[in-house]
Amino acid sequence: MARTDAIVLGAGIVGVATALHLAKRGLAVALVDRRGTGEETSYGNTGIIEGNTVFPPAFPRSLAALARVAFKRAPEANYHLGFLPKIAPWLLAYRAATQPKGLAETARAMRPLFGRAVTEHEALMAEAGAAHLMRKTGWLKLYRSDASFAATAREREIAAQFGIPIHVLDPEAARTLEPALSPVFRHALNWEGATSISDPLALTRAYAARFSALGGVTLSGDARSLHREGTRWRVDTAEGPVDASDAVVALGPWSPDLLGSLGLKLPMAVKRGYHLHFRPRGNASLARPILDADNGYCLAPMQQGIRLTTGAEFADRDAAPTPVQLDRLMPAARELFPLGEAVETKPWIGSRPCFADSRPVIGPAPGQAGLWLAFGHDHWGLTLSAITGRLVTDLVSKTSPVVDPAPYGAERFG
């Protein structure tokens, strides 16, 4: 092939945004994946660009909440019993990291990324002709109990410190925004700074098309073939081997498959999730994503229909799907919004790559010159993809980074 400066492994939204930023900087870039652009985890998210995010999802604190999960009655979480011994150390670390002090530390460490998430996407979308996919209608979070709303007090306090616009609404005011909702909740928060995407797959493909227009090349290949060839990195593709001085690992939940062969093991886990699209009944509609906080699911208006997304399932990444959470949450979802018939015959499943401290890994791979890491974005792959791509490009091109990369370095794991 012609000269290649950088290889990006993984054509999800993070990899595509990174490849696009590298190409914008004038580098010759090859984007490599074994599947089509945006067809894996990036396809199934809720479509929210959460520039407003403060706290990550926390480990259940109350005994009642833990018991619901343990006895498989919780719509917000599920697990495979045989997988628990494997995931237990990660869960303990996650529990420690999401105690109140840890949540506040994470909020401050992640704010530089979240604070730039929307503007970075707006810039790329304008270039890619995809601005029509973005809605600036916010994100409405609903609380069915006084207790669940009261638990947001610290998050709202820190949001105010960050200057994040957030409005407390009663049910009547919330239903003014979304008339199709039933008044089965007691409180609502309107996070006005959140934007959303009507078709995440279309957005990923728009970025990929812009990447191609700038001279970037997309190739079919297995990222696990990456290896050293002298002082350069080489990956095998259907078009033959590709060499470059720099390679970026943006493989999401598949990143450990490659890094393990290079002697690099990071404490990442996956949270599996499901979605289904539904047609609304009658004239019902949604203008923005909705979170039913007490039941751990979202409803999001998409071009394919109303997308219902589940919470987390802790299971082996490649285990057979067990979408029991959908059955658990459907009564609550239908009580809240008039969902009609399902668009698909079976739910979609994807895996979110997560570290226990709820921060991605962005930066150099320890001990591997010219290898860069960009994965582990938890629930925020879409949200943080554009700013991640810019930060990685700054590091690869040795220019002043847009934000301090230190909080996201792999070195934090020792």
N, C-alpha and C positions, 0 to 999 in steps of 0.2 A: 504493500500500500504506500501511498504518499506519506510524507512526514507527518508524524503524530506527536504532539506535545504532551497530551494528557489522555488517559483512559478513565472513563467513569463507568463503574460497574453497578448496574441497577437502574432500570428505566421506570421506576416509580416517580412520584412527584418530587421527592428530594433529589434523586439522581438527575432527573430531567432539568430541574431548576439549576442545579450545580453545573451541568453540561452547558446550559444556556449562558450562564454567567461567565464561564471560562471562554466560550466562543465570543461573547461580547468583548472580552478583554484581548481578543486577537489571537488566542491559542488555537491550534489545530486539535480538535477533540473527537474521540471515538466513544460513543455511548453504546454499551454492550449489555444485553440481557438475553435470556433464553426464551422469554415470552414477549408479547407485544407491549407497547408503551402503556403504562398505567393500568395494567390488567389485574394486578394482584392487590395488595393491601390498599393502595391509593384509590382504588375504585370504590371501596365500600364505606368511606367515612361519612360523617354527618354533614360535611360541607361547610363547616364553620371555620372562619379565620378568626381565631380567638385572640385578637390583640388586647382584649380586656382581661385575659386570664390572670388570676392571682394565685390561688391555691390549686395544686393537683388533687385528684381524687385521693381521699385518705383511707387508711385501713380502718375497718369498723371499730369503734371505741366501746360501745355499750354491749353488755352481755346479751341483750335481746337481739341486737343486730348480728352479733357473732353466731348466736343460736340459729337464727333464720338461715344464715349461710351454711352452717354446719349441717343442718337437717334438710338442706336443699329445698328451702321454701322461699328463698330470696330471688326476686326477679332481677336484681342488680348484679348478682354474682352466681357462678356455678363452678364446680370443680370435678375432676376425675379422681376418684379415691386413690387409684394406683399411682397417680402422678404426685401426690402430696409429699412423699419422702424426698423427691427430687427438687421440688419447688420450696420446701420448708425453709432452708437458709435464706432464700431470697425474700420470702414473705416476712421473716423476722426482721430482716434489714429494712424492708418496706415499712413495716410497723414502726420501727425506730425513727425512720426518716420523716414519717408523717405525724409525729407528735407535734403539738403546737409550736415548739421552738423550731423544729426542723421545717415545718411548713413555712414559717416566716423567713427562714434562711433561703429556702428554695424560691420563694416569691421574689426576694431581692436578687438572687443570682440569675433568675430567668427573665427579669423585667427588661434588660437591654434587648433581648431577642423578641419577646412579646411586644414591646413598645414599638418595634420597627416592622412588625409582621405585616400589617395592612398596607403601609406605604410601599414596602418592597414589592408586594404582590401587585399593587396598583401600577407601579412602573413597568413590571414585566407584562402585565395584561394589556396595557396600552400599546406596547411594542408588538405584542402577539395578536392584536385584534380580538381580544377576549374580554374586554371590559363589560360587555353585555351580560356576562355570566355572573357578575358580582351584584349582590343586593346589599344595600346599606340600611337595613331595617332592624339591626340589633338581634339580640337573643333573649327570649323570655323564659325565665326559670320560675317554675311553680312549686309551691310548698303546701302540702295537704294538712300539715299539723303545725301548731304553734312551736313545738319543739324543734322540728326540722328547720323552720325559719330562724329561730333563735340561734341555732348552731352556725348561722352565717355571719354573726355579729363581728367576729374578728376579721373575717375576709372582707367585709364591707368597710371596716375601719382602715385596713391596709390599702384597699382600693382607693379610698378617699385620700390617703397619704400620697398615692401615686398619681392622683388627679384623674382617675378613671371615671367616666360618667356612668352612674348607676342610679336608677330610680326605684323606690319602693312603691308598689302599687297594691291596692286592694282588688278583690276579684272583679268588681264592676269596672275599674279602670283598665285592668288587664283585658277584659272582654270587649272593651272599646277598641283595643288594638286588634284583638282576635275574636270576632263575634261568634265563631263556630265552636269555641270552647265551652264546655259545660262548667257550671260554678261548683265544682267538686273540690276546689282548693281554697285555702284561707289567705294565702299571701303570694305575692309575685315580685320578682326583681327583673327589671328591664335593663339589660346590659347594652347600652346604646352604642358602645364602641365596637361591638362585634359586627363583622360582615359575614355574608354567607354566599356560597356558590351553588348555582342551580344544577350543575352537572360537573362533578370533580373529574370524571374521565375526560370530558371535553376540554377542561382546563389543562390537564396534563398533555393532551394531544396538541393543544394550541401552542404550548411552550415548546413541545418537540418540533412542531412545524417551524417555529421561529428559529430554533436551533439549527435546523436543516437549511433554512434560508441564509444563515450566516456562514454556511460551509461545513457545519458539523455533520458527522457520519454516524448513523445508527446501524449496528451490526447485531446479528444473532450469534450468541456464543455462551459458553458456560463459564461463569466467573471463577469457578473452582479451579480452572486451568491456569490462573494467574501464577506466575513464577518469575524468578530473576533470570535474566539473560544478560550476563555481564553486569554492566552498571545500570541497565534499564529493566523495566517491567514488561512482561510479555503475556498476552492472553490469546488463546486460540478461538477463532471465530469461523463461521461458515465461509468467509471470504479469505481465510488464511490467518496466520499469526499477525498480531498487531503489537508493536513495541512503542514504549513511551518512557520518558524520564519520570513522569508522575502518574500515579494511579489513585483514584478515589473510590473507596468502598462505601457505597450507598445502597446496600442490599437489604436494609430493613431486617426483618426476622431471619433472613438467610445469611446475614453477615458472619455469624459464628462458623458456618460451614466452610468458609474460605479462611478466616483468620486462624482457626484451629490448626490448619495445615501449615501455617506460617509460624506456629508456636506462640500465638497471641490469644489468650483466653480472658475475656472480660465477663463480669457477672451480670449478663443480660438474661431476661426472661421474656416470655410472650404472654400477652393477654389476648385470647381469641375473642372475636365478636361476630355477631350476625346482623343481617338486615333483611327486610322484606319491603316491597313497595305495595301500596294499597291505593285504590281509587277512592276518593271521598264520596260520601253519600250526598245526594241532592246537590245543592249549590255550595256546600261547605268548602272552605279553602283556608290556607295558611299563608301569611305574608312573611313569616320568619320561622326559624327553628324554635322548638319548644322543648324544654326539659321538664319532665315529671320527676322532681328530685327525690320524692319518697319512694319511687319505684324504679329509679335508675335506668330510664330509657329516654330516648329523644324521638320526636317527630319532626321531620324536616321536609319542606316542599322541594321536590326535585322535578326535573323534566320527565322522569319516568313515573312520577306519582308521589304520594306521600311516603317518604322513607322512614321506616321504624327501625331504629338501631338499638341493640341490646347493650347491657353493661359487659363486664369481663367474665371470661371463662378461663380457668386455669387448667390447662391440659397440654399434652405434648403437641407441638406445632402441627405435626402431620397425622395426628389421630383422627379417626372418623368423626364427622360432625355430630354433635348432640345438642340441637337447638331447643332444649327444654325451656330456656328462659323466655322464649317467645310465647310459649303456652302459659307461663306464669304471669306474664305482664299483659297479655291480651285483654283480660277483663278490665284492667285499669285503663288501658289505652282506649278501648271502645267507650268506656264511661266518660273519658275526657273529651274525645273527639270522634265525630261520626265516620269511622273508617268503614269503607265498603269492602268489596272483594279484593283479594290479593292479585297482583299483576303477575307474579311468578308462581310456579308450582312448588318450588323449594327455596329455602333461604340461602343467601350468599354467606360465606364464611371467610374471615380474614384474620390475620395475626398482627397485633401491635407489638413492636419491639420496645421493651421497657427496661430501664435501670431503676433500682430501688430508690434512688434519690430523685427520680422524676426529671432528670436532666439528660439530654442527648450527649453522645460523644462526638465532638467536632474538633478536629485538629490532627496532628501528626500521629502515626502509629509508632509506639515506642520501639526503638531498635530497628526500624525499617525505613531507611532513607527513601524519600520520594513517595511513600505510601501515606495516604490521608484517609481519615475516618469521618463519616457523616451518617450516623444512624442512631437508633435508640430514642426516637422522638416521642415515644409513648402515644398519647391521644392527639398529638399535635403535629403529625407529619405534614399535613396540608398547611396548617397555620405557619409553621416555621420553615417550610421548604425554601421560600424565596430568600429569606435572610440567611439561612444556612448556606445556600449556594453562593451568596455574595461573600460571606465570611470565609468559606473554603477557598474561593478564588483569590481573596486578599492574601491568604496564607501561602497558596501555591505560587502566586506571582510575587511574593515577598514585598507587598505594599502594606501600608499602615492599615491594620484591621478595623473594620467598621465598628466592632465592639471588642472588648477584651475577651479573648478565647479561653483564658485560664479556667473559669468555672466549668468548662465543658471538656477539659482535657482528659484523655484516658489515664494519665498519670495519677489522677485522684484515687484510683483503685489500688495503687501500690504496685 
